[in-house]
Amino acid sequence: MKPSQALQSSFKAACAAAAFIGMAALNTAHAADAGNGKALSDSHNCAACHGPNLNKPVSGEYPKLAGQHASYIYWALRQYQMGNGNPNFGRNNAIMSAQVQNLSQSDLKDLAAYIESLDGSLVLKK
């Protein structure tokens, strides 16, 4: 192998490695912080509708959240952010949309982790 070919090969390998590291950095998983989720829940007054410990809604129109799977909560909140602009993914509720509009995806994951950590009275039927 000629020196110029070796240099090109090394350069291509370095570029590939840099691209891989860059992509990995962009896709770094967010370790959800349930403590921040509680703070967000308190500051957004989630209990006003979903009740104490997010388990006793003030109205039958609102769901019990405590103990729900974090992945479900995250995607439900994300859908409220997307709203009616995307009928395939959006959820239509003006109150919820306003509550989550300014939250980051990390915030949504933190909220979901907090909600999942709560003891709830959800019933699983087989």
SEMI-336592 format. One record per residue (C-alpha): residue number from 1; residue in three letters; x, y, z. Coordinates in steps of 0.2 Angstrom, whole numbers. Layout:
BEGIN
(pt NUM,"ala",(X,Y,Z))
...
END
This chain:
BEGIN
(pt 1,"met",(0,0,0))
(pt 2,"lys",(7,17,-5))
(pt 3,"pro",(9,30,9))
(pt 4,"ser",(-5,41,1))
(pt 5,"gln",(-17,26,1))
(pt 6,"ala",(-13,22,19))
(pt 7,"leu",(-16,40,23))
(pt 8,"gln",(-33,40,14))
(pt 9,"ser",(-38,24,23))
(pt 10,"ser",(-34,31,40))
(pt 11,"phe",(-43,47,36))
(pt 12,"lys",(-59,37,30))
(pt 13,"ala",(-58,27,46))
(pt 14,"ala",(-56,42,57))
(pt 15,"cys",(-71,51,48))
(pt 16,"ala",(-81,35,51))
(pt 17,"ala",(-77,34,69))
(pt 18,"ala",(-80,53,72))
(pt 19,"ala",(-97,51,63))
(pt 20,"phe",(-102,36,74))
(pt 21,"ile",(-97,45,90))
(pt 22,"gly",(-107,60,84))
(pt 23,"met",(-122,50,81))
(pt 24,"ala",(-121,41,97))
(pt 25,"ala",(-119,58,107))
(pt 26,"leu",(-135,64,99))
(pt 27,"asn",(-145,48,104))
(pt 28,"thr",(-139,48,122))
(pt 29,"ala",(-153,41,132))
(pt 30,"his",(-160,53,145))
(pt 31,"ala",(-160,45,163))
(pt 32,"ala",(-177,51,169))
(pt 33,"asp",(-176,60,185))
(pt 34,"ala",(-192,57,196))
(pt 35,"gly",(-187,70,208))
(pt 36,"asn",(-188,83,194))
(pt 37,"gly",(-204,75,188))
(pt 38,"lys",(-212,78,205))
(pt 39,"ala",(-206,96,205))
(pt 40,"leu",(-214,98,188))
(pt 41,"ser",(-230,90,193))
(pt 42,"asp",(-231,102,208))
(pt 43,"ser",(-227,117,198))
(pt 44,"his",(-239,113,185))
(pt 45,"asn",(-253,109,198))
(pt 46,"cys",(-257,92,190))
(pt 47,"ala",(-266,87,206))
(pt 48,"ala",(-279,101,203))
(pt 49,"cys",(-287,89,190))
(pt 50,"his",(-279,72,193))
(pt 51,"gly",(-281,73,212))
(pt 52,"pro",(-270,69,227))
(pt 53,"asn",(-255,58,222))
(pt 54,"leu",(-263,59,205))
(pt 55,"asn",(-274,45,209))
(pt 56,"lys",(-291,53,214))
(pt 57,"pro",(-296,64,199))
(pt 58,"val",(-308,78,204))
(pt 59,"ser",(-320,72,190))
(pt 60,"gly",(-323,56,180))
(pt 61,"glu",(-317,65,165))
(pt 62,"tyr",(-299,65,171))
(pt 63,"pro",(-289,49,172))
(pt 64,"lys",(-280,41,186))
(pt 65,"leu",(-261,43,182))
(pt 66,"ala",(-252,36,197))
(pt 67,"gly",(-243,20,193))
(pt 68,"gln",(-246,21,174))
(pt 69,"his",(-232,15,163))
(pt 70,"ala",(-219,29,160))
(pt 71,"ser",(-218,25,141))
(pt 72,"tyr",(-237,27,140))
(pt 73,"ile",(-237,44,150))
(pt 74,"tyr",(-222,51,140))
(pt 75,"trp",(-231,48,123))
(pt 76,"ala",(-248,54,129))
(pt 77,"leu",(-239,70,135))
(pt 78,"arg",(-229,71,119))
(pt 79,"gln",(-245,69,109))
(pt 80,"tyr",(-253,84,119))
(pt 81,"gln",(-238,94,113))
(pt 82,"met",(-241,90,95))
(pt 83,"gly",(-259,94,96))
(pt 84,"asn",(-272,94,82))
(pt 85,"gly",(-258,99,69))
(pt 86,"asn",(-255,80,67))
(pt 87,"pro",(-271,70,67))
(pt 88,"asn",(-261,54,67))
(pt 89,"phe",(-252,58,83))
(pt 90,"gly",(-260,73,92))
(pt 91,"arg",(-272,73,106))
(pt 92,"asn",(-285,87,108))
(pt 93,"asn",(-287,94,125))
(pt 94,"ala",(-284,113,127))
(pt 95,"ile",(-279,112,146))
(pt 96,"met",(-267,98,143))
(pt 97,"ser",(-259,105,128))
(pt 98,"ala",(-256,122,137))
(pt 99,"gln",(-249,113,152))
(pt 100,"val",(-236,103,142))
(pt 101,"gln",(-232,115,128))
(pt 102,"asn",(-216,123,136))
(pt 103,"leu",(-209,107,143))
(pt 104,"ser",(-194,98,135))
(pt 105,"gln",(-194,80,130))
(pt 106,"ser",(-183,77,145))
(pt 107,"asp",(-196,86,156))
(pt 108,"leu",(-209,74,149))
(pt 109,"lys",(-198,59,153))
(pt 110,"asp",(-195,65,171))
(pt 111,"leu",(-214,68,174))
(pt 112,"ala",(-217,51,167))
(pt 113,"ala",(-205,43,178))
(pt 114,"tyr",(-212,52,193))
(pt 115,"ile",(-230,46,189))
(pt 116,"glu",(-225,28,186))
(pt 117,"ser",(-216,28,204))
(pt 118,"leu",(-232,33,212))
(pt 119,"asp",(-243,20,220))
(pt 120,"gly",(-260,19,211))
(pt 121,"ser",(-276,10,211))
(pt 122,"leu",(-276,5,192))
(pt 123,"val",(-283,-12,190))
(pt 124,"leu",(-276,-23,177))
(pt 125,"lys",(-289,-35,170))
(pt 126,"lys",(-284,-51,161))
END
